[in-house]
Amino acid sequence: MAGGCHRQRSFRGAGVVNGAHCQGVTRGARCDRECETLSLVDGDIVYYPQFITADVAQELFAQLLATLHWEQPRVTLFGRDVPSPRLAAWYGDAPYRYSGVTHQPRAWPEFLLPIRRAIEQTVMHKFNGMLANLYRSGQDSMGWHSDDEAELGVNPVVASLSLGAQRRFVLRHRRHRGLAPIAINLGNGSLLVMRGATQHHWRHSVPKTKRAVSARINLTFRDLRVVNEPP
Protein backbone atom coordinates (compact mmCIF):
# COMPACT_ATOMS: atom_id res chain seq x y z
CA MET A 1 0.00 0.00 0.00
CA ALA A 2 1.25 3.45 -0.82
CA GLY A 3 1.73 5.37 2.38
CA GLY A 4 1.46 8.88 3.75
CA CYS A 5 -1.31 10.23 1.51
CA HIS A 6 -4.03 12.14 3.36
CA ARG A 7 -5.89 14.18 0.76
CA GLN A 8 -9.52 13.59 -0.21
CA ARG A 9 -11.57 14.55 -3.24
CA SER A 10 -14.82 12.93 -4.24
CA PHE A 11 -16.23 11.59 -7.45
CA ARG A 12 -19.70 10.38 -8.24
CA GLY A 13 -19.80 6.87 -6.80
CA ALA A 14 -16.45 7.34 -5.05
CA GLY A 15 -14.99 9.03 -2.03
CA VAL A 16 -11.41 10.42 -2.06
CA VAL A 17 -8.42 11.93 0.03
CA ASN A 18 -6.21 15.33 1.23
CA GLY A 19 -2.70 16.19 2.46
CA ALA A 20 0.45 14.26 1.61
CA HIS A 21 3.89 13.08 2.44
CA CYS A 22 5.33 11.28 -0.58
CA GLN A 23 8.19 9.04 0.42
CA GLY A 24 10.19 8.68 -2.83
CA VAL A 25 13.74 9.89 -2.39
CA THR A 26 15.98 10.13 -5.45
CA ARG A 27 17.21 12.95 -7.67
CA GLY A 28 14.10 14.80 -8.78
CA ALA A 29 11.68 12.82 -6.60
CA ARG A 30 9.44 15.19 -4.65
CA CYS A 31 8.73 14.11 -1.06
CA ASP A 32 7.00 17.43 -0.35
CA ARG A 33 4.30 17.17 -3.05
CA GLU A 34 0.63 16.41 -2.54
CA CYS A 35 -0.97 13.15 -3.49
CA GLU A 36 -4.59 12.06 -3.60
CA THR A 37 -6.10 8.71 -2.71
CA LEU A 38 -9.17 7.85 -4.78
CA SER A 39 -11.23 5.59 -2.55
CA LEU A 40 -13.23 4.15 -5.41
CA VAL A 41 -16.18 1.83 -5.10
CA ASP A 42 -14.46 -1.58 -5.35
CA GLY A 43 -11.08 0.04 -5.99
CA ASP A 44 -8.12 1.97 -4.63
CA ILE A 45 -5.97 4.46 -6.57
CA VAL A 46 -3.32 6.96 -5.44
CA TYR A 47 -2.22 9.86 -7.66
CA TYR A 48 0.93 11.98 -7.23
CA PRO A 49 0.55 14.97 -9.61
CA GLN A 50 4.29 15.74 -9.54
CA PHE A 51 6.27 12.72 -8.41
CA ILE A 52 9.37 13.98 -10.21
CA THR A 53 10.21 17.52 -11.28
CA ALA A 54 9.46 18.72 -14.80
CA ASP A 55 13.12 19.10 -15.77
CA VAL A 56 14.02 15.60 -14.56
CA ALA A 57 10.93 14.20 -16.30
CA GLN A 58 11.94 15.85 -19.56
CA GLU A 59 15.50 14.55 -19.29
CA LEU A 60 14.21 11.03 -18.56
CA PHE A 61 11.75 11.23 -21.46
CA ALA A 62 14.55 12.09 -23.92
CA GLN A 63 16.76 9.29 -22.63
CA LEU A 64 13.96 6.70 -22.83
CA LEU A 65 12.92 7.82 -26.30
CA ALA A 66 16.48 7.44 -27.59
CA THR A 67 17.57 4.25 -25.83
CA LEU A 68 14.65 1.88 -25.22
CA HIS A 69 14.07 -0.91 -27.74
CA TRP A 70 10.69 0.28 -29.05
CA GLU A 71 8.52 -2.18 -30.96
CA GLN A 72 5.01 -2.19 -32.39
CA PRO A 73 3.69 -5.63 -31.47
CA ARG A 74 0.67 -7.18 -33.10
CA VAL A 75 -2.11 -7.81 -30.59
CA THR A 76 -5.37 -9.76 -30.59
CA LEU A 77 -8.42 -7.50 -30.35
CA PHE A 78 -11.91 -8.94 -30.68
CA GLY A 79 -10.45 -12.01 -32.33
CA ARG A 80 -8.42 -10.03 -34.90
CA ASP A 81 -4.64 -9.75 -35.21
CA VAL A 82 -3.86 -6.02 -35.52
CA PRO A 83 -0.85 -3.72 -34.95
CA SER A 84 -0.81 -2.13 -31.51
CA PRO A 85 -1.91 1.56 -31.59
CA ARG A 86 1.31 2.59 -29.76
CA LEU A 87 4.91 1.44 -29.40
CA ALA A 88 6.01 -0.66 -26.43
CA ALA A 89 9.05 -2.14 -24.68
CA TRP A 90 9.18 -4.71 -21.86
CA TYR A 91 12.03 -4.75 -19.30
CA GLY A 92 12.26 -6.99 -16.29
CA ASP A 93 13.11 -10.35 -14.79
CA ALA A 94 10.57 -12.58 -16.56
CA PRO A 95 8.45 -12.82 -19.73
CA TYR A 96 5.05 -11.10 -19.69
CA ARG A 97 2.02 -12.16 -21.73
CA TYR A 98 -0.85 -9.79 -22.51
CA SER A 99 -3.22 -9.24 -25.46
CA GLY A 100 -2.26 -12.66 -26.77
CA VAL A 101 1.46 -11.82 -27.06
CA THR A 102 4.35 -13.08 -24.90
CA HIS A 103 7.00 -10.38 -24.43
CA GLN A 104 10.52 -11.54 -23.62
CA PRO A 105 12.28 -9.26 -21.11
CA ARG A 106 15.27 -7.03 -21.70
CA ALA A 107 17.68 -6.15 -18.90
CA TRP A 108 16.83 -3.11 -16.73
CA PRO A 109 18.57 0.06 -17.98
CA GLU A 110 20.91 1.31 -15.24
CA PHE A 111 19.58 4.86 -15.42
CA LEU A 112 16.07 3.64 -14.49
CA LEU A 113 17.08 1.89 -11.26
CA PRO A 114 16.98 5.05 -9.04
CA ILE A 115 13.46 5.85 -10.30
CA ARG A 116 12.39 2.25 -9.72
CA ARG A 117 13.73 2.38 -6.14
CA ALA A 118 12.00 5.71 -5.45
CA ILE A 119 8.67 4.33 -6.67
CA GLU A 120 9.11 1.15 -4.62
CA GLN A 121 9.83 3.23 -1.49
CA THR A 122 6.76 5.39 -2.10
CA VAL A 123 4.39 2.53 -2.93
CA MET A 124 5.99 0.16 -0.40
CA HIS A 125 5.97 -2.64 -2.96
CA LYS A 126 8.73 -4.30 -5.00
CA PHE A 127 8.53 -4.47 -8.79
CA ASN A 128 10.31 -6.88 -11.13
CA GLY A 129 9.03 -5.68 -14.49
CA MET A 130 8.29 -2.50 -16.41
CA LEU A 131 6.15 -2.05 -19.50
CA ALA A 132 6.98 1.16 -21.38
CA ASN A 133 4.43 2.61 -23.81
CA LEU A 134 5.18 5.34 -26.34
CA TYR A 135 2.21 7.40 -27.56
CA ARG A 136 3.67 9.16 -30.59
CA SER A 137 0.72 11.54 -31.05
CA GLY A 138 -2.91 11.97 -30.05
CA GLN A 139 -3.82 9.20 -32.50
CA ASP A 140 -1.99 6.59 -30.41
CA SER A 141 -4.14 5.11 -27.69
CA MET A 142 -4.83 2.33 -25.18
CA GLY A 143 -8.16 0.50 -25.36
CA TRP A 144 -10.37 -0.54 -22.46
CA HIS A 145 -8.75 -3.25 -20.34
CA SER A 146 -7.79 -4.33 -16.82
CA ASP A 147 -4.31 -5.37 -15.73
CA ASP A 148 -5.60 -8.71 -14.50
CA GLU A 149 -3.23 -11.26 -16.04
CA ALA A 150 -2.58 -14.28 -13.81
CA GLU A 151 1.14 -13.36 -13.59
CA LEU A 152 0.25 -10.17 -11.69
CA GLY A 153 -1.35 -11.99 -8.75
CA VAL A 154 -4.74 -11.65 -7.07
CA ASN A 155 -4.72 -7.93 -6.20
CA PRO A 156 -1.92 -6.46 -8.33
CA VAL A 157 -0.13 -3.21 -7.59
CA VAL A 158 0.64 -1.27 -10.78
CA ALA A 159 2.57 2.03 -10.61
CA SER A 160 2.40 4.24 -13.71
CA LEU A 161 4.85 7.11 -14.31
CA SER A 162 3.88 9.61 -17.04
CA LEU A 163 6.44 11.61 -19.03
CA GLY A 164 5.92 14.13 -21.81
CA ALA A 165 2.53 15.27 -23.09
CA GLN A 166 -0.50 15.23 -20.81
CA ARG A 167 -3.04 12.55 -21.73
CA ARG A 168 -6.48 11.67 -20.44
CA PHE A 169 -6.73 8.46 -18.38
CA VAL A 170 -10.30 7.17 -18.03
CA LEU A 171 -11.74 4.53 -15.69
CA ARG A 172 -15.15 2.87 -15.77
CA HIS A 173 -16.68 0.21 -13.54
CA ARG A 174 -17.17 -3.22 -15.08
CA ARG A 175 -20.72 -3.72 -13.78
CA HIS A 176 -22.14 -0.57 -12.12
CA ARG A 177 -23.38 1.33 -15.16
CA GLY A 178 -24.78 4.02 -12.85
CA LEU A 179 -21.26 5.08 -11.88
CA ALA A 180 -19.99 7.83 -14.13
CA PRO A 181 -16.56 7.24 -15.73
CA ILE A 182 -13.64 8.92 -13.93
CA ALA A 183 -11.11 10.90 -15.97
CA ILE A 184 -7.68 12.02 -14.77
CA ASN A 185 -5.35 14.18 -16.84
CA LEU A 186 -1.96 12.51 -16.29
CA GLY A 187 0.69 15.21 -16.44
CA ASN A 188 4.44 15.18 -17.02
CA GLY A 189 6.22 13.65 -14.01
CA SER A 190 3.05 12.31 -12.37
CA LEU A 191 2.66 8.88 -10.76
CA LEU A 192 -0.60 6.88 -10.63
CA VAL A 193 -0.79 3.78 -8.42
CA MET A 194 -3.58 1.20 -8.84
CA ARG A 195 -3.86 -1.39 -6.08
CA GLY A 196 -6.24 -3.59 -4.09
CA ALA A 197 -9.27 -4.92 -5.97
CA THR A 198 -9.14 -2.17 -8.63
CA GLN A 199 -8.30 -4.49 -11.54
CA HIS A 200 -11.17 -6.86 -10.64
CA HIS A 201 -13.80 -4.15 -10.89
CA TRP A 202 -12.50 -1.32 -13.09
CA ARG A 203 -11.29 -1.01 -16.66
CA HIS A 204 -9.11 1.85 -17.86
CA SER A 205 -8.07 3.39 -21.16
CA VAL A 206 -6.11 6.22 -22.77
CA PRO A 207 -8.41 7.37 -25.60
CA LYS A 208 -7.37 9.07 -28.81
CA THR A 209 -7.60 12.84 -28.95
CA LYS A 210 -8.06 15.23 -31.87
CA ARG A 211 -6.00 17.85 -30.05
CA ALA A 212 -2.48 18.42 -31.32
CA VAL A 213 -0.38 16.78 -28.60
CA SER A 214 3.26 15.79 -28.56
CA ALA A 215 4.62 12.39 -27.58
CA ARG A 216 4.09 10.75 -24.20
CA ILE A 217 5.95 7.88 -22.53
CA ASN A 218 4.27 5.87 -19.81
CA LEU A 219 6.26 3.50 -17.57
CA THR A 220 4.12 0.93 -15.76
CA PHE A 221 5.94 -0.95 -13.02
CA ARG A 222 4.59 -4.42 -12.23
CA ASP A 223 5.27 -7.39 -9.95
CA LEU A 224 5.11 -10.65 -11.90
CA ARG A 225 4.60 -14.01 -10.18
CA VAL A 226 5.50 -17.47 -11.47
CA VAL A 227 2.45 -19.09 -13.05
CA ASN A 228 2.40 -22.79 -13.88
CA GLU A 229 1.11 -23.16 -17.44
CA PRO A 230 -1.05 -26.19 -18.27
CA PRO A 231 0.81 -29.05 -20.04
C-alpha positions as CSV (number, residue, x, y, z in Angstrom):
1,M,0.0,0.0,0.0
2,A,1.3,3.4,-0.8
3,G,1.7,5.4,2.4
4,G,1.5,8.9,3.8
5,C,-1.3,10.2,1.5
6,H,-4.0,12.1,3.4
7,R,-5.9,14.2,0.8
8,Q,-9.5,13.6,-0.2
9,R,-11.6,14.5,-3.2
10,S,-14.8,12.9,-4.2
11,F,-16.2,11.6,-7.4
12,R,-19.7,10.4,-8.2
13,G,-19.8,6.9,-6.8
14,A,-16.4,7.3,-5.1
15,G,-15.0,9.0,-2.0
16,V,-11.4,10.4,-2.1
17,V,-8.4,11.9,0.0
18,N,-6.2,15.3,1.2
19,G,-2.7,16.2,2.5
20,A,0.5,14.3,1.6
21,H,3.9,13.1,2.4
22,C,5.3,11.3,-0.6
23,Q,8.2,9.0,0.4
24,G,10.2,8.7,-2.8
25,V,13.7,9.9,-2.4
26,T,16.0,10.1,-5.5
27,R,17.2,12.9,-7.7
28,G,14.1,14.8,-8.8
29,A,11.7,12.8,-6.6
30,R,9.4,15.2,-4.6
31,C,8.7,14.1,-1.1
32,D,7.0,17.4,-0.4
33,R,4.3,17.2,-3.0
34,E,0.6,16.4,-2.5
35,C,-1.0,13.1,-3.5
36,E,-4.6,12.1,-3.6
37,T,-6.1,8.7,-2.7
38,L,-9.2,7.9,-4.8
39,S,-11.2,5.6,-2.5
40,L,-13.2,4.1,-5.4
41,V,-16.2,1.8,-5.1
42,D,-14.5,-1.6,-5.3
43,G,-11.1,0.0,-6.0
44,D,-8.1,2.0,-4.6
45,I,-6.0,4.5,-6.6
46,V,-3.3,7.0,-5.4
47,Y,-2.2,9.9,-7.7
48,Y,0.9,12.0,-7.2
49,P,0.6,15.0,-9.6
50,Q,4.3,15.7,-9.5
51,F,6.3,12.7,-8.4
52,I,9.4,14.0,-10.2
53,T,10.2,17.5,-11.3
54,A,9.5,18.7,-14.8
55,D,13.1,19.1,-15.8
56,V,14.0,15.6,-14.6
57,A,10.9,14.2,-16.3
58,Q,11.9,15.9,-19.6
59,E,15.5,14.5,-19.3
60,L,14.2,11.0,-18.6
61,F,11.8,11.2,-21.5
62,A,14.5,12.1,-23.9
63,Q,16.8,9.3,-22.6
64,L,14.0,6.7,-22.8
65,L,12.9,7.8,-26.3
66,A,16.5,7.4,-27.6
67,T,17.6,4.3,-25.8
68,L,14.6,1.9,-25.2
69,H,14.1,-0.9,-27.7
70,W,10.7,0.3,-29.0
71,E,8.5,-2.2,-31.0
72,Q,5.0,-2.2,-32.4
73,P,3.7,-5.6,-31.5
74,R,0.7,-7.2,-33.1
75,V,-2.1,-7.8,-30.6
76,T,-5.4,-9.8,-30.6
77,L,-8.4,-7.5,-30.3
78,F,-11.9,-8.9,-30.7
79,G,-10.4,-12.0,-32.3
80,R,-8.4,-10.0,-34.9
81,D,-4.6,-9.7,-35.2
82,V,-3.9,-6.0,-35.5
83,P,-0.8,-3.7,-35.0
84,S,-0.8,-2.1,-31.5
85,P,-1.9,1.6,-31.6
86,R,1.3,2.6,-29.8
87,L,4.9,1.4,-29.4
88,A,6.0,-0.7,-26.4
89,A,9.1,-2.1,-24.7
90,W,9.2,-4.7,-21.9
91,Y,12.0,-4.7,-19.3
92,G,12.3,-7.0,-16.3
93,D,13.1,-10.4,-14.8
94,A,10.6,-12.6,-16.6
95,P,8.4,-12.8,-19.7
96,Y,5.1,-11.1,-19.7
97,R,2.0,-12.2,-21.7
98,Y,-0.9,-9.8,-22.5
99,S,-3.2,-9.2,-25.5
100,G,-2.3,-12.7,-26.8
101,V,1.5,-11.8,-27.1
102,T,4.4,-13.1,-24.9
103,H,7.0,-10.4,-24.4
104,Q,10.5,-11.5,-23.6
105,P,12.3,-9.3,-21.1
106,R,15.3,-7.0,-21.7
107,A,17.7,-6.1,-18.9
108,W,16.8,-3.1,-16.7
109,P,18.6,0.1,-18.0
110,E,20.9,1.3,-15.2
111,F,19.6,4.9,-15.4
112,L,16.1,3.6,-14.5
113,L,17.1,1.9,-11.3
114,P,17.0,5.0,-9.0
115,I,13.5,5.9,-10.3
116,R,12.4,2.2,-9.7
117,R,13.7,2.4,-6.1
118,A,12.0,5.7,-5.5
119,I,8.7,4.3,-6.7
120,E,9.1,1.2,-4.6
121,Q,9.8,3.2,-1.5
122,T,6.8,5.4,-2.1
123,V,4.4,2.5,-2.9
124,M,6.0,0.2,-0.4
125,H,6.0,-2.6,-3.0
126,K,8.7,-4.3,-5.0
127,F,8.5,-4.5,-8.8
128,N,10.3,-6.9,-11.1
129,G,9.0,-5.7,-14.5
130,M,8.3,-2.5,-16.4
131,L,6.1,-2.0,-19.5
132,A,7.0,1.2,-21.4
133,N,4.4,2.6,-23.8
134,L,5.2,5.3,-26.3
135,Y,2.2,7.4,-27.6
136,R,3.7,9.2,-30.6
137,S,0.7,11.5,-31.0
138,G,-2.9,12.0,-30.0
139,Q,-3.8,9.2,-32.5
140,D,-2.0,6.6,-30.4
141,S,-4.1,5.1,-27.7
142,M,-4.8,2.3,-25.2
143,G,-8.2,0.5,-25.4
144,W,-10.4,-0.5,-22.5
145,H,-8.8,-3.2,-20.3
146,S,-7.8,-4.3,-16.8
147,D,-4.3,-5.4,-15.7
148,D,-5.6,-8.7,-14.5
149,E,-3.2,-11.3,-16.0
150,A,-2.6,-14.3,-13.8
151,E,1.1,-13.4,-13.6
152,L,0.2,-10.2,-11.7
153,G,-1.4,-12.0,-8.7
154,V,-4.7,-11.7,-7.1
155,N,-4.7,-7.9,-6.2
156,P,-1.9,-6.5,-8.3
157,V,-0.1,-3.2,-7.6
158,V,0.6,-1.3,-10.8
159,A,2.6,2.0,-10.6
160,S,2.4,4.2,-13.7
161,L,4.9,7.1,-14.3
162,S,3.9,9.6,-17.0
163,L,6.4,11.6,-19.0
164,G,5.9,14.1,-21.8
165,A,2.5,15.3,-23.1
166,Q,-0.5,15.2,-20.8
167,R,-3.0,12.5,-21.7
168,R,-6.5,11.7,-20.4
169,F,-6.7,8.5,-18.4
170,V,-10.3,7.2,-18.0
171,L,-11.7,4.5,-15.7
172,R,-15.2,2.9,-15.8
173,H,-16.7,0.2,-13.5
174,R,-17.2,-3.2,-15.1
175,R,-20.7,-3.7,-13.8
176,H,-22.1,-0.6,-12.1
177,R,-23.4,1.3,-15.2
178,G,-24.8,4.0,-12.8
179,L,-21.3,5.1,-11.9
180,A,-20.0,7.8,-14.1
181,P,-16.6,7.2,-15.7
182,I,-13.6,8.9,-13.9
183,A,-11.1,10.9,-16.0
184,I,-7.7,12.0,-14.8
185,N,-5.3,14.2,-16.8
186,L,-2.0,12.5,-16.3
187,G,0.7,15.2,-16.4
188,N,4.4,15.2,-17.0
189,G,6.2,13.6,-14.0
190,S,3.1,12.3,-12.4
191,L,2.7,8.9,-10.8
192,L,-0.6,6.9,-10.6
193,V,-0.8,3.8,-8.4
194,M,-3.6,1.2,-8.8
195,R,-3.9,-1.4,-6.1
196,G,-6.2,-3.6,-4.1
197,A,-9.3,-4.9,-6.0
198,T,-9.1,-2.2,-8.6
199,Q,-8.3,-4.5,-11.5
200,H,-11.2,-6.9,-10.6
201,H,-13.8,-4.2,-10.9
202,W,-12.5,-1.3,-13.1
203,R,-11.3,-1.0,-16.7
204,H,-9.1,1.9,-17.9
205,S,-8.1,3.4,-21.2
206,V,-6.1,6.2,-22.8
207,P,-8.4,7.4,-25.6
208,K,-7.4,9.1,-28.8
209,T,-7.6,12.8,-29.0
210,K,-8.1,15.2,-31.9
211,R,-6.0,17.8,-30.1
212,A,-2.5,18.4,-31.3
213,V,-0.4,16.8,-28.6
214,S,3.3,15.8,-28.6
215,A,4.6,12.4,-27.6
216,R,4.1,10.7,-24.2
217,I,5.9,7.9,-22.5
218,N,4.3,5.9,-19.8
219,L,6.3,3.5,-17.6
220,T,4.1,0.9,-15.8
221,F,5.9,-1.0,-13.0
222,R,4.6,-4.4,-12.2
223,D,5.3,-7.4,-10.0
224,L,5.1,-10.7,-11.9
225,R,4.6,-14.0,-10.2
226,V,5.5,-17.5,-11.5
227,V,2.4,-19.1,-13.1
228,N,2.4,-22.8,-13.9
229,E,1.1,-23.2,-17.4
230,P,-1.1,-26.2,-18.3
231,P,0.8,-29.0,-20.0
